[in-house]
Structures are given as structure tokens and as C-alpha cells.
Amino acid sequence: MRIVDRPAVIALGVTTLCLLSLTSPLTSPLHIDVYHSSGSVIGIYLAGVLNICALCLLLTGLFWLVRKPGRPRTIVWLGMILFLPWIVMKNVVAVMGWRFTHPFSMTVLAFSAASFIGLLAFWRPAFQPAFDRISGFVATLLAFVAFSGAVVLIQLLWLTWQARSLNAARPLHQQQVASIKPPPTPRVVWIVLDELSYQQVYERRFPGLQLPAFDQLASQSTVFTHVIPVGIRTEVVLPSLMTGIQADKIRSSSDGQLLIHDQATKAWEQFDEHNTIFQDALNTGYSTAVAGWYNPYCRILPQVLDHCFWTVHTSEGAFRSQPFMASLLDPVRGLIQKVCAFILLKGDPPVDTALDNQFHIEDYHNLFKAADSELADRSVNFILLHMPIPHPGGIYNRKTSAFVTGKSSYIDNLALADRYLEHVHQVLQRQGTWDSSVVIVMGDHSWRTALIWRDSPYWTMEDKIASNGGQFDDRPGYIVKMPYQQKAMQINTPFAALRTRALLDAIINHKISSAGDLAVWVKQK
């Protein structure tokens, strides 16, 4: 028996094509899903290996049963030849992230089904020689694909080993401050509110939206009205803010370490935690802490942080937040959803927004608790709090002051961001450190209306009205309260957010001590 006729080889080739959307994110050279995974990824990789093996064994049995010429063999091979292109097309679309209209997909599927039924109904023995030549050619192609499948299996096993310690606890810097030496001042509380729009907070606020904490902050702070953003992707923006280097894209090693692409030099560089604002703060005697969302801060910054917590959960992507058995059964669940959607003529299964919102709420609560722990520790005097609000989807109902997993808007999340800001204000007030602290509140980027959310299931009528139909304003919020500042100020000249590290350096080195110093510093640079 030729190798191309072996049932196991054919089965592995078909399996490789059918599970393309499952294996491609796992084996991507960018390793972005690995990078953002906050749990153990070994189970995810092993689930991928087991899924491949299970489907391959099932198909091997099927092809072995129809190995001899006859009606059953013709039915199986005819079905595979006609339906496999549609399956591959759906997988490629999913991997590439292309927009694919349901009517076209249904047309292709309907054509395959009609061809299959028609050929079976009008099959003649005279068709067999031509069909054997076609199936032989397809078998040869599948044998080549099977070789790729074997490589994928080996790669998955290797990546499982590489990522075995991805999120294992890493020793932090743990600065030892001498008791006779007072901690440096001022205390710096750097708050990144993800996707905070200057326009929506201060310039064109939604009718009836109350943001008393933002208003109070503005009354004793300097508000930047024209901030030039670093970018629109959190995973690129935060490393750029921390280093002062303009990155335009990132990738990860197989063990989750960050590489950034320097926009100026056009070169890929290993992210250097010692070339960040946190190393600068340590050099000045500060104790550093991060409680952050989405980016794996504790993995990429352990040697320059004394305290660290990060989290992110999602229902999308290869590394979705779920137990091992759920990952193992994911392809079966996805197939059932697709079949049900096809029967009901509803297209692809909808995004599970309720589950995503539940994860979003859990992330918020976990970060809220971790941030409070850092704020309560007076020895920690340089803190980054990266909170997952007002980032869509909406998780809050401002009318009931309750968290929700159903319909909610960016405007609702803005109200939640205001509520969080008021909480931080109260914590620092109770400590007696609000007035003496530097508090920087900023968005990593603005609200990405037309860029991302307008065509997503999270978009609401309130979002449409607030954004004037989805118009994108790229200015993130950026507010700086200097120690003992009581007067409202504005900086209306363009200010590059990339200068945030330089700004923080100037503050901790006492080159900027007041709002007046800040205004002068901005103009001089």
C-alpha cells in the first residue's frame, strides 16, 4: 500500500485542515496569545495535541472502514472532496480575521451540499474512473498536508515544554529601604484608565452624564487638551510609555517574553525592563508597584518591581479563560454551535458578550482589590494602576449603580471610571496623602469607536449618539495633579504621550515640583 493510501496519513491530512483555526494561534511565531495568557498554558497546548489525536483516530477508523472500492468509499470520499474546501475556507477566514459575509458562506455550503446530493442521486459506474483519478490526486495532496500536521504536532509538544513556566511566580525586586532614611517624595500614583477619551470626559460629555470625580480632579489639576497618542493598542502603548521608545508593534518569544519593534530603527529589540521608568524610580530610591490589566507586567518587569499583580480573562482566542476539559471539548462545542447556527440560518455563532463581560467584571474587582492593597502600603510610593475601564464592553449600569453582563455602554463605563477615581481620592484622603501626592490619570489611547467598536456586538445606541455616529477622536485623557495644587490649569499645545517617562523622571528628580513648573517644562521640550 502506498503511503498516500494509508488511512492514518489521509486522516492526519484532513485533521490538519479541519483544525487549522485551533492550531494556528497556538503555533503562531508572534506568540501573542501566549504573551497575554495569565494562567497555565500547558493545558491549552495539551488540549490541542489531544484534539488532533482524537480527530485523527476517528478519521483513521472511518477511512480504514472504506479502504476497499465500493459505494461506502465513494460516499465518504465524495463528501470529503466537496465539503473540505468550505471547511478550509472558514478556517482561513477565522485565522486571518477577515470579515466574511454569511450569505456568501451559505452559498458555498449550499453549492457543496447540492453537488453532493446530486452526484449521489445520479451516480453512474462510468463516473468511477474519473472519480478515482480525482480522489487519488486529493489523497496525494492530503499526504503532503499530513507532513505539515506531523510538524505541527511536534511543534505543539515543543511549545508546551517552552511555556511550562510561563506564569510561574518570579522573584521581584523587593527593595529594602533603610529605616533611618525617609522615603523619597512626592508619592506618585500613575493611573491608566484603559481607553479614556478626553473628548467624552471634558469636551463633549454625553447629556445627563455626571462625572463629579473627574470634575473635582480637573479643579485642582492640569488638564492636557491635545495629547498625541502613542498608538491604539494597549500591548504596544504601555511598553512605549514605560520606555519612552516609540514601538509600533510587538511580538513574544515562545516563553512569553516581550519583543518590541522600534519605529525609529525598524529593528526588533528585546524589551529591557531596566530601561523603563520603574528602574528610574528605583534608582531614585522609590519603591515600585504595579496592579495592571492585559499586559503581563509581572512577567516582563519582575526585577524592577517590589510589588506586582496583573490579570486578564477572555472568552475569545486560543488562550481563553477556561478549565482544561473545556479547552479539550472546545472543537466539539464549536462544531455544535456552527451546526445549530446553520440549521437556524443565523450565520456564525455570536460572540458570547455576557461571558466576556463577566470576565471583564472579575478583572475589575481583582484589580480593584490589588490596587487598594498597594495604595494602603505607605512604603510603596511609585505605583502604576492600569484599570480595565472605561474600555468596552459595558459592564456597569450608571442608573442603578450596579454591574451588569447585559447591554451597557461606554458611557456607563465612564461613570464607573469616575466612581473608581472617587474611590482612589477617598483612600488617599483618609491616609492624608492626597494633597502631597502626584496623581496622573490618563488613557492609554482614546475610545476606538469606528476603529473597533462600531461594528462589534458591544456597540449600543448610546455609543452611537455619544460618538456622533462612530466618529473617532484620537485624544486620550491626560490629567496631572501636582503636590498641593489647588488651581485648575490647562495645556492646550500638542503634547506627545510618549514623553510620559520623561515627565515622570522630571517629577521624581524634583525638576517639576508645581503646576507652573509643569507648564514651563512642556513648552521647553
N, C-alpha and C positions, 0 to 999 in steps of 0.2 A: 504493500500500500504506500503510495506516495505521501510525503509529509502534508501536502496540501489537501489530501483526502482524509486525514486523521481528524476524527470528531473533536478531539481536545484542542487542536490547532484552530479549527474553524470556530469553535466556541469561544476561545480566547480572543480571536479577532472581533467577533460580534460583541462580546462583552466590553472590549476596549472602546468600541464606538458608542455603545449604549450608555456607558458610564463616563463619557467624556466630560460632562459638566460637573461630575463629582470629583474626578481625579485631577483635572486641570488646575483648579485653585490650590490643591494640595502640593502639586509639583511645580508650580509657577516659579521661575527664577527670581521674581521680585519678592516672594515670601511675605506679601502684605498681610494675608490672613494670619500667618504665624506671628508676625510682628504685633498685631493687635489682640492676640488671644491672651486673656487674663487667667485662664485655667490651664490644666494639663492638656497638652495636645496629643499625647501618646495614644489616648483612647480614640481620638479622631482619626489619626493615621491608621491605627489597627482596624478601626471600623471600615475604613476604605479598603484595606487589604482583604478583610473578611467578606465585604460586599463583592469584590471582584471574584474571589474564590467561589463564593456561593453561586453567583450567576453563571460563572464558567462551568461549574459542575452540573448545574441544572441543564444548561445548553448542551454540554457534552453528552449527557444521557439522552437528550432529545435527538441529537444528530447521530448518535450510535444506533438508536432505535430505527432510524430511517436511512441507515447506511446502504441498504440494498435498493436497487431500482424498483420503482412501483409508485402507485398512487400516493401513499403517505409521504414518500420522499419528495414527490413533485409539489404537493401542497405546502410542505414546510419550506422548501427552497423558494417556491414562488412567493410565499408570504414574506420571507426574509428579503428577497431581492426588491420587492415592491414597497415594503414599509420601512426598511432600514434607511433609505435616503431621507425620509421625513424625520426619523428619529435623530439622525446625524445633524440635519438642518436645525432642529430645535436645540440640540446640544451646543452647536456652534454659536447660535444666536445668544444662548444663555451665557456662554463663556466670554463672548466678545462684548456683552452688554448692549447689543444693538436693539433698537426699537423694532418690533416685528408685529405687524397688524394681525389680529385674529382672523379676519376674513381670508387673507392670503394663506395662512397656515391651514385653515379649514379647507380651502380649495385644494391644496396639495394633498391633504389627508383624504379628502373625498375622492380625488382622482386615483390615489393608490388603492383605496377600498373598492372603487368601481372596477378598476382594472383587474384586481384580484378576483372579485366575484365573476366578472365577465369571462376571464380566461378559464376559470374552473368550470363555468357553465358550458362553454363552447370548446372545451379541450378536445383535441384530436390526436391520435397516435402520431400523425405526421409532424406535429409540433415538437416531438420529443428530441430528435437530433439537434435542432437549433437550440432548444432549451438546455440540453446537456452541454453544448459549447458555451452558452452564456453562464451557466452555473459553474462550469469549470474555470472560466475566467474570473468570476466573482470569488471562487474558492482560492485562487492564486492571490488575488488582492487581499483577501482576509488573512492569508498566511503571512504576508508582509506586515499587515496591521498587528497580527498576533505577536510578531517580534517586538513591535513597539510596546505592546501590552506587557510582555515579559520585562522589558526595560522599566516600565512604569512601576511594576510590582517591586523590582529590586530597588528602585529609587525611593518608593514609599517606605520600605524597610530601613533604608539608609537614613532617610529624613526622620523616621521615628527615633532612631538612635541619636541623631544630631540634636533633636529637640527634647531629649529626655529630661533635661534640667531647665527647660525654658523659663519657668516662673518659680523655680526654687528660691527660697529666701536668700538674699545676698547680704553680706556684711556691709552695713552703712558706715559712713564716716565717723559718727558718734564723737563729736568734738568734746574734749574735756576742757571746760572753762575753769580757770583758777579762781578760787573763792575770793581772793584778795583783789581780783581785777574785775571792775564792774563791766557789764555787757555793753557793747557799743550802742550808740543811739544815732539816729532815731530808729525805732522799730519800723520795719517795712512790711506792709500787708499788701501783696500784689494779687488782685482778684481778676481772673479771666472769666467773664460770663460768655459762654460759647454762643456765637452768632448775634452779639449785641449790636443793634443798629443805632447809630447816632440820630438818624432822621426820625425813627419811630419813638425814641425816648424824648428828645428835646426839640425837634424841629417841626414834625407833623404828627403829633400824637393823636391816636385814634379817639374819636369823640367819646367822652364819658370815661375814658381810661384814667384812673388815678394812680400816680406813681409818687407817693409822698416821700419815700426814701431817696429816690433819685433827685427829687426837687430839693430836699434838705441837703444832700451831698453837694449839689450844684451851688447852693447858697454859701458854702464855705470852701469851695474848691476852684480849681482852674479847669474849665471845660474846653477841650480841643474840638473845634467845629469842622475841621477839614483834615482828617487823618488819612494818609495814603496807606492802604493796607499792604501787608507783606504778600498776601495771596488769599485764596478762598478755601484752602484745605487745611484743616486743623493739624494733620500729621506733618505738613510742611511748615506751617506758620509758627508753631511753638518752638521747634528747633531753631528756626531763624531768629525768633525773638530772644531766645536764650543765648545764642552765639553772636548775634549781630551780623551773621553771614546770610546773604540772600540765597536761600535754596529754592529751586523751582520744582524739584521732585525728590522723592525718597525711594529707597528700597531697603530690604533687610537681608541679612545673612540667614542661613538655614537654622541657626540657633537663636534668631530673634534680635540680633544686634543691628543698630541703625547705620545706614549709609546715606549721605546727603549728596545731592548734585549741586555743586556751586554754580550759580547762574553766571558769575563773572568769569571764572576759569574754565567752565564747561567740563569740569572733572568730577568724578565720583570720589568722595572722601569719607573715611570712617568718622562717624560722629565722635567728637572729642569732648567728654564731659568736663575736662579740666579747662577747656576754652569756652566757658559759659559764665553767666552772671553768678551762678552758685559758687564756683571756685573763687570769683572775685570777692564775694561776700565772706567766704571762709578766710581768705587772705586778710580781710579787714577785721576779723575777729568775731564775725556774726555766726550764729547757729542757724542752720538752714533746714527747711521742711517743705514738703510738697504733699498736698492732697489733691489728686488730679484725675481727670476723666480721659478716656480714649487712648492717649499716648502712654506707653509703658514706662512711666517715669522711674519706677524703682529698678527696672532692668537697665536703663540707659544712663542713669545718674547716681548709682549707689555710692561711689567714692566721694561725692560732693554733697551728699545729703545726710543730715543727722536723724531725720525722721521722714518716713515716706509711706504713702498709701495711694494706690490707683485702682481703677476698676473700669470695666466696660462689658456690657452684655448685649447680645443681639440675637434676633431670630433669623437673620439673613447671613449668607456667606458660608464657607466651608467650616469655619470655626464658630458656629452658632452655639449659644449657651444652652447646653442640654446634656443629660447623662449619656454614658457610653451606649446603653441599649437603644436609646432614642436615636443616636447617630447611626447605629447599626441598621435600624429599621427605616432610616430616612428615605432611601430609594423606593422602598415599598410604599411608604406613606405618600411620597411624591407621585408615584405611578397611580395610586388610587385617586388622589386629588385630580390628576390630569384626566383620568377616565371619567370621573364624575362631572368635571367641568365640560368635557367633550359631549357627554350624553345630554347635559342641560344646555349645551350651546352657549356657554358663558366664557369661552376662551380659556386662557391660563388661569390657574388658581390665584385669587387675590393675595396681596401681601397681608400677613397677619398683623394688622396695625395694633390690635388690642394687646397681643403678646409683646410686641415691640415697646408699646407704651408702658406695659407692666415692668419690663426690664429697665426702661428709662426711669421710672419712679423708684425702683430699687436702687439704681445707681445714685440717684439724687439723695436718697435717705442715707446710704452708706457714706457718701462723700460729706454730707451734712454732719454726720457724727464724727468722721475723721477730722474734718476741718475744725470743729469745735474743740477737739482734743488738742490740736496744735495751737489754737488761739488761747486756750486755757493755760498752756505752758508758757510762763513768762520768760523762761530761758531761751525759748525759740523766738528769735527776733528778725528773721528774714523768711517770709512764708509766701509760697505760691499756692493759691486756691483756684483750681480750674474746675468750674461747675458746669453741669450739662444743661444749663438753661440760659437764655430762652430758646435754645436750639429746638426746632420741631422734631417729632410731632408733639402736639399739645398734650400735656399731662395734668392740667390744672383747670379748674373752673373758678374764675375770679368772682362770680356771683355767689357761689356757695362756699368759697374758700376751702374747696376740697380737691383732692387728687382724683383724677378720672382716667380711665383707659379708653373711653369712647371719644366722640367728637370734641375737640378742643383746638384752640388756635394759637398762633404765635403771639397774639395779643394777650391771651390768657397766660402764656409762659412768661411774658414780660411782667405781668402782675406778680407772678411767682418770683421772678428775679428781684423785683422791688421788695417783696416780702423777705427774701433772703438777705438783701442788703441791709434792711432794717434790723434783722437779727444780728448781723455782724456788728452793726453800730451799737446795739444794746449790750452785746458781750464786752466790747471794748470799753464802753461807758462804765459798765459795772466794775471793770478792772481799773478804771481811772487812766486808761492808756489811749483813748480815742484822740484826744486833743494833741498829744505828743507824738502820735504815730504818723508816718507817711502811708496813705491809703491810695492805691492806684486801682481804678476799676476800668476795665477795657474789654472790648470784644476782640477775639482772635481775628474775626472777619465780620462783615455785616450780614444781614439777612439775605440769603441767596434765593431770592424769590423766583425770577424767571430762569435762573441758572440750574436750579434743582427742584424746588418745591412746587412750582405751579402745576407741573404735570404729574405730581405724585398723589397717592391716596390720602396724604396728610393735609392737603390743601383745602381750606374752607372758604365759605363766602366772606367771612370776616377778614381772612387773609387777603382775599381779592380786593376788598374795599380799602383796607389799610394800605396796600401797596399800589393802589390805583391801577388795578388790573395785572399786577405782577411786575411792575417796573422795578428795576434793580438800582439801588443806591449803594455804592461800594464803601461808604464811610462807616467804619466801626466806631462804637462809642469809645471815648478815651477821656477819663476824668482823673485829675491828680489833686489830692488834698495834702498840702504840706503841713508840718507841725504848727499847731496853734493858728492856722489860717482861719479867719472868720469872714473874709470878704470874698464875694463872688468875682471871678475873673474869667475872661475868655481869650483863647488864642485862635485867631481866625486865619493865620497864614498856614499854608500846607505844611504838615508835619509827617515825616515818614515813620511809621510804626517800627521799622527796622532799627530805629535809634533807641529803642526801649532799653537795651542793655547799656548803652552809653548814658542814658538818663539815670538809670538805677545806679550805675557806677558813680556818677556825679553826686548823687544823693548820699550814698554810703561813705563817700570820701569827703563830704561836707563842702563840696563845691557849689551845691544848691541847697540852701537852708530855708528859703522862703518862696512865696509865690512870685515876688519880684525877681529873685534870682532865677527862677524858672523861666520867666518871660524873657529875661536877658539872654539866658543860655540858649533858648530856642532860636532866637534871632541871630546869635553869633555863629551857629553851626551851619 
